Each structure stands twice: as structure tokens, then as C-alpha cells.
Amino acid sequence: MTIPAEQQEVADYLSSLSGGDRPRETHISAVFIGSDTVWKLKKAVRMPFLDFSEVDARAHFLRRELELNQPAAPGIYRDVVAVSRGPDGSLELGGENAIDWVLRMAPVPPGDFLDVVASSGVLTPRLLDDLGDCVAAYHARLASIRYQDSAGALLRITEGNVRSALAAGLPCADVQAWHQKMASAIDACRDWLAERSEAGFVRRCHGDLHLGNLCLWDGKPVAFDALEFDEALATIDTGYDLAFLLMDLDRKVGRAAANRVMNRYAVRAGNVALAGLPLFLSQRAMIRAHVLKAMNQDGEAYLAAAQTYLEPAPPIVIAIGGLQGTGKSTLARALAPEFGPAPGALIVRSDEIRKRLHGAEPEDRLGPHAYTETANIKTNRAVIECGRLAAASRHAVIVDATFLDLTVRDELTAAIRQTGVPFLGIWLHAPLSVLEARVGSRKGDASDATVAVLHAAAEVDPGAGNWLPVNATDGTRALETIREAIRTHCRV
């Protein structure tokens, strides 16, 4: 990559400010990294999808970049400043005789970018939860935009991906096959996409939310480098925005990581666009495919992934009940990545639903007011409805609750049967001493249960009923028993 000749003097000046190191370049920008300041210069280039050839245009889009990114990452984004020619002919920052413009930012340690963290194998469960929180909070700040043709917009993105894929040299037959499948998938989701827009899920999103555009700041993930040069490309469904991160995690880290972030986002946002995930993930994989191919890297693997996402595994619904401490949530977390469409099953956990209904953080403790009979009824209804909606979206679901009330079990079973999705009810059990030890050792969990709550529940334990009983004393054996039951009862 090279700096345009007309900007070489500015680039030399910025290089001197940063200690003489070469900038980090993309095809549209050069980033000069100093000890306490980063200067981002937009290249004077014109491409089919942007035009930075004029100084005024570069100034405009730098200001737009600042406007879009500063709310999410105020510690990173500082200001936009002119590079001017001083009275003696030398260059300086500020001044009135601007010959170019730069975005001033704070430096981020190289090891704190999330793609680097992911490649280092240190994406911990806590950090994955923080990622889900980060994206949910990012989307919550955005204003809804009524968009009349979400399906048409996705078709235009599809056409652009096809052109780019063919230009990059990806196999024509495979690209055309993907094109046909994607067009059919979008058409099948046309009404759903319109409903999403009417419900307020189309927003001016980040637009480029992959691992490389997230970093750690003060120990927490923050999003940066939102797409600033094309409002149409960034005015999208929040589910499509999230899908780039989920696809990146799925391909680079593993399905379990992507599943955990999806489920954490669902807990915080209350919605994760399940019906559209196959086509959203596929679009994002195709973008990565042609970008890598254009860089003479392995784009074919992502093209294959783009095709696979459009052929989702069949959905199932698994309900896991049992007394507090039987390991329902631990087993649900282990099972979720293994079943259904990518990136695995949605976990509908009653403890988390209850927290959201009361406006609390997942790990906040709630008082007795949240556990009245009325509150319990409201929570149970929400759990059943969440499970039904997810199943109706043809996604896999794991419903995690105590299910001490047999009526609630029957209501859930009936609701899922209406969707036509296979259903399996699991009842976990273990000696009371084991459950007491587990409940007593919990920390940082969504459950508010204490040993006293466990004892009260044990007095009214209804047993497995018509659900499959599984001994949960040994979690590994319980997990394999449930897997075998799923293979047998649900034929997956």
C-alpha cells in the first residue's frame, strides 16, 4: 500500500510526530501511532464506493467518523484537526491554511484489540459476556429508522457481494449458487424484515462490527471505527450488525464463543433476530470471503461458510428443569452450541428473564418483591413466550427453569407443539447435599437462590413426571445422557 503522492509531505510530517515509524495502512487510510497520540489520515483516493479525493471531503468524513465513534469510545476519539502550512512554510497542527485533516485519537496497546485477544486464546467467558453487553448497549443508544424496503436493501448488498466476489476471483459457479440461495432466503424473510423495521430494529448501526473493530478500554470492550462513508450500508437491522461479530467468533474462535455472545446479547437486548440469522451470517461470511480473496488469502473457506449458513440445522427445543443447584444453566451452556442453526441454541433462562422484567442487571440481586406469586406468573409467561417465539423462528432453544409447577411444564409443551418443533423435557436430580454445596458456592450468577430457597423447593419437589429424569450428580455423565436423549428423541 502507498500514500498518494499529493499527501506524501503530510505523511512525512505525521511520521515525524509519531517517532518515525511507518503508518499502518488500509486502502483508504493511514494511521500514525505515537506514544500518546494517534493521527488518522484519510487517503486521497476515489473508489466505486467512496470518494476522498478532495480535501473538503476528507475533512467531512473525518468529522463524521468522530461523531459516530466518540459516544461509544470517548476515551479513544479526541478531535479532528487541520494540518496547515505555517508562515515559514513548514507544516503544523491547527492553523487556518489547511492542506489536509487528521483525526486525533488515543493509542490502544496492540494486544488489546479483540482480534488479537481472540487469536491469543484468552477470550474468557467474562470477556465474552462483556462483548455481548457492549454491543447491546451500543444498539440501545441508536435511534430507530423506519425503512420501507429492508429486503431490497439486503438484495442490493447481495448484488454488491456477488460483483466483489467475482472480481476477486472466487469460483463463479459457487458464487452464483450462493446468489440464488441468498435471494431465495431474503424473499422468504421479506415480511419478517418489514416487521423488524416497523418494530424499530433498523438503525444507523456500526456497520463493520467484527473483532478487529473492537478493543479493550479500561478493561472493557468498546466498539470503534464505525463505517462512516456510506449511510445506506450502515442503516441496517441490528441483527445484521451483530451478525458480523457472531460470524467472526464462529469462524475464528469457535461456535461456543459465538453462542455465548449471542445469548448474552439476547439477555440484555431482549431480541436477537433469530429468523434472520442464517442470511445475516451468510452475508457477513461472503463479505469476508471476497475481501480475503482480494488480498490473495483464503477466501474460499468463508465462501463455503456463507453457503453453509444458508443450510441451517433443524431446530429443537429442550427444557431443562430441576431444583436449584442441579446444574441446569451449566448444562444448558454446554449444550447450546451443539444444536440447531448457527451459532447454536438460544438459552431462555428464567433467572435472566426475571431480571430483565424488573429492569435489573443479570447479576443484580432482587428482593422479595420479584418473587411474589404475581411476579412468578409474569416470569413464567415470559419464559414460555420467549421459547415459543424462538421455536417459531425455526431456531433451537433451551429453556432453563426450575419447572416445579407441572402446569407450567404443560403450558410450555403445548406452546412448543404448536410450532411443530421437536420437544424434549429433562428433569435433573441429585442428592440434597450436592445441591446445597453448589448453591452455597455460587458467585456472580443470575440466580438469587440461597440454600434456604433450595430447602423450600425440595419440600414440594414434583419429580420428573413425564419428563426424562437425569442424575446430575456428575455433570459430565449428565451431559452425555442428555446428548444421547436428544439424538434418540429428536433425531439430530
C-alpha positions, 0 to 999 in steps of 0.5 A: 500500500502507498500514500498518494503522492499529493499527501506524501509531505503530510505523511512525512510530517505525521511520521515525524510526530509519531517517532518515525515509524511507518503508518499502518495502512488500509486502502483508504487510510493511514494511521500514525501511532505515537506514544500518546497520540494517534493521527488518522489520515484519510487517503486521497483516493476515489473508489466505486464506493467512496470518494476522498479525493478532495480535501473538503471531503476528507475533512467531512468524513473525518468529522463524521467518523468522530461523531459516530465513534466518540459516544461509544469510545470517548476515551479513544476519539479526541478531535479532528484537526487541520494540518496547515502550512505555517508562515515559514512554510513548514507544516503544523497542527491547527492553523487556518491554511489547511492542506489536509485533516487528521483525526486525533485519537488515543493509542490502544496497546496492540494486544488489546484489540479483540482480534488479537485477544481472540487469536491469543486464546484468552477470550474468557467467558467474562470477556465474552459476556462483556462483548455481548453487553457492549454491543447491546448497549451500543444498539440501545443508544441508536435511534430507530429508522423506519425503512420501507424496503429492508429486503431490497436493501439486503438484495442490493448488498447481495448484488454488491457481494456477488460483483466483489466476489467475482472480481476477486476471483472466487469460483463463479459457479459457487458464487452464483449458487450462493446468489440464488440461495441468498435471494431465495432466503431474503424473499422468504424473510421479506415480511419478517424484515418489514416487521423488524423495521416497523418494530424499530430494529433498523438503525444507523448501526456500526456497520463493520462490527467484527473483532478487529473493530473492537478493543479493550478500554479500561478493561472493557470492550468498546466498539470503534471505527464505525463505517462512516462513508456510506449511510445506506450500508450502515442503516441496517437491522441490528441483527445484521450488525451483530451478525458480523461479530457472531460470524467472526467468533464462529469462524475464528474462535469457535461456535461456543464463543459465538453462542455465548455472545449471542445469548448474552446479547439476547439477555440484555437486548431482549431480541436477537433476530433469530429468523434472520440469522442464517442470511445475516451470517451468510452475508457477513461470511461472503463479505469476508470471503471476497475481501480475503480473496482480494488480498490473495488469502483464503477466501474460499473457506468463508465462501463455503461458510456463507453457503453453509449458513444458508443450510441451517440445522433443524431446530429443537427445543429442550427444557431443562428443569430441576431444583436449584443447584442441579446444574441446569444453566451449566448444562444448558451452556454446554449444550447450546452450541451443539444444536440447531442453526448457527451459532447454536441454541438460544438459552431462555433462562428464567433467572435472566428473564426475571431480571430483565422484567424488573429492569435489573442487571443479570447479576443484580440481586432482587428482593422479595418483591420479584418473587411474589406469586404475581411476579412468578406468573409474569416470569413464567409467561415470559419464559414460555413466550420467549421459547415459543417465539424462538421455536417459531423462528425455526431456531433451537432453544433451551429453556432453563427453569426450575419447572416445579409447577407441572402446569407450567411444564404443560403450558410450555409443551403445548406452546412448543407443539404448536410450532411443530418443533421437536420437544424434549423435557429433562428433569435433573436430580441429585442428592440434597447435599450436592445441591446445597454445596453448589448453591452455597458456592455460587458467585456472580450468577443470575440466580438469587437462590440461597440454600434456604430457597433450595430447602423450600423447593425440595419440600414440594419437589414434583419429580420428573413426571413425564419428563426424562429424569437425569442424575446430575450428580456428575455433570459430565455423565449428565451431559452425555445422557442428555446428548444421547436423549436428544439424538434418540428423541429428536433425531439430530 
